[in-house]
Amino acid sequence: MRKFEDTYQHKGLRKKLVDLLRNKGITSELVLEAMYNIPRHFFLDSAFDKIAYEDRAFPIDAEQTISQPYTVAYQTQLLNIHRSEKVLEIGTGSAYQASVLAELGAWVFTIERQRKLFDNNKQFVFRTKYPNIKFFYGDGFEGLQSYAPFDKILITAAAPFVPPKLVQQLKPGGLMVLPVNDGDKQRMLRITKKDDDNYDEEWFDYFSFVPMLTGKNN
Ligand code: SAH
């Protein structure tokens, strides 16, 4: 089995990454601290060990990616996580983003539609550090009705529109952060739910995500 080591060198690179994120405009020290605490190289193939702390997305299995650290910091900051909040994440991928949310003290419910990625996470030893993450194999457009309502919802794939079932599963006053398709790119959107028929929208910067797809892939 792979041996996971977090060396002084890794910690040093992580410190530099956090400084870079601060320079790029991330202001939440809580988010930066959570990202400093998590060994991102554990979430990647060992071939990426030396470059795991570059501010880049990298390939994981099933032709998917681990998001760029700046994107993870940006989405997490917009969610304004408080301890013990219930957070639904769509697109578990490597589980790095889920771990950042868990490190901030949230109860995380994360859904992945790629069977291979879901199975990888079942075997990932580092996940035992976060008993506050629950993993689900399913279609994020459906959400998780039986665990609703959620304080916060995060979509980490490019959404074609605001998924109506996810709006329903958000608490009144709750926030959802998602990248919404706008030509070749996606624009970050934060919605604040008022009631079942109304929400406020705030639009932010442009990003590039893998697509949010319907159904499950076995
Ligand atoms: N949060 C991830 C980033 C993963 S990339 C991380 O930290 O590594 C986006 C992920 O969303 C991919 O793994 C993709 O398979 C998944 N995805 C796309 N559409 C989905 C859907 N409808 N439901 C659940 N997961 C979905």
Residues whose N, C-alpha, C, O or C-beta is under 5 A from the ligand:
A	BS01	SAH	Q64 T65 I66 S67 I90 G91 T92 G93 S94 A95 Y96 Q97 I111 E112 R113 Q114 G138 D139 G140 F141 T156 A157 P211 M212 L213 T214 G215
